[in-house]
């Protein structure tokens, strides 16, 4: 599991953070070595003790995060905390352990007081990050979990070795070439003039334009260019006879510009529609999640109350085995009292272990349910993300089409101006005089 620790002050703020209601379940699991039995009082006690020293970062806070797909028992968390405590040289220091659960995941926080009361000075935290990183690697290896790349080799954490995720461009709609040819051939077959052919092409998603070399061309909504004579399977002469001169048609660049102007508002409306659907779905998912959290909290409290009641009844049962009065004195004299006491201790220990296993299993089942719900939510959000990404790519494509038209116009303007300047220079020189 990933271990992250740091020295800090701010006892009150830390306690409030650990008790935040943004977590679905909060369990103050253990408070050791403090006079107070609640988290806020315990950390404030650590602050009060630190006032006798110059230490301002009197606490050491450690978070323990297992892999998202793994369910870790409380005993395994406790074992990891004990090992971290030993590595950090915080053994026997006052300590609190808090468990958090959110979105089907459980992680733990451990907080120690750094103040050694006997010497009234803070325990030195030397190389704590290195120690925690080493222990984290050991835990991944021992549990057989897939280790993060950052723990395998520290060099891989260098940003120079990271790959930058590029925006994925939308794939063009793949059409069978025969479908394209059929569409243009149909438009040609039902048309007897340039106006009719232009309208027939537009109904099929094409724009009639003036090609640079191929005379008449059709431009689709993605900016792809098709020769009319080739796709309609007619001679160039026949095309000219029916359509006349192509000079009054827009150029390919102008056609792309017009297509972009038409498509951008449509794509923007699609984008807003997807955003609205995404927000609506988010609201539904949040409502469902809150319902599950509320139900799980009630179920867990009922489970814990039932365990506590059974624990109380078992304690009364064990206590009833001791006889009172003269019989009790006689039991003590003949060793029966000690035998019953030993038996009661063994039963209490077994009951505690059974209760812990039952609690672990109960929590594991709830975590599995939350993970399943979260995975469903993530899948739906990923679908919206992919749709938005595709639209962003399409919008970018049409903006490039617009820009290419502007660039072409600038170049044409430069050429026209240059030709005009040459003509003006030649006219000003006049005819060459003979010597």
Secondary structure, DSSP 8 states (H G I E B T S, - for coil): -EEEEEEE--HHHHHHHHT-TTSSEEEEEEEES-S-SSHHHHHHHHHHHHTTSS-S--EEEEEEE--TT----HHHHHHHHHHHHHHTT-TTS-EEEEEEEETTEEEEEEEEE-EETTTTEE---TTHHHHHHHHHHHHHHHHT----HHHH-GGGGSGGG---------------HHHHHHHHHHHHHT-SSHHHHHHHHHHTTEEEEE-SSSSEEEEETT--EEEHHHHHT--HHHHHHHH--STTS-BHHHHHHHHHHHHHHHHHHHHHHHHHHHHHHHHHHHHHHHHHHHHHHHHHHHHHHHHHHHHHHHHHHHHTTS--HHHHHHHHHTTHHHHHHHHHHHHHHHHHHHHHHHHHHHHHHHHHHHHHHHHHHHHHHHHHHHHHHHHHHHHHHHHHHHHHHHHHHHHHHHHHHHHHHHHHHHHHH-S----
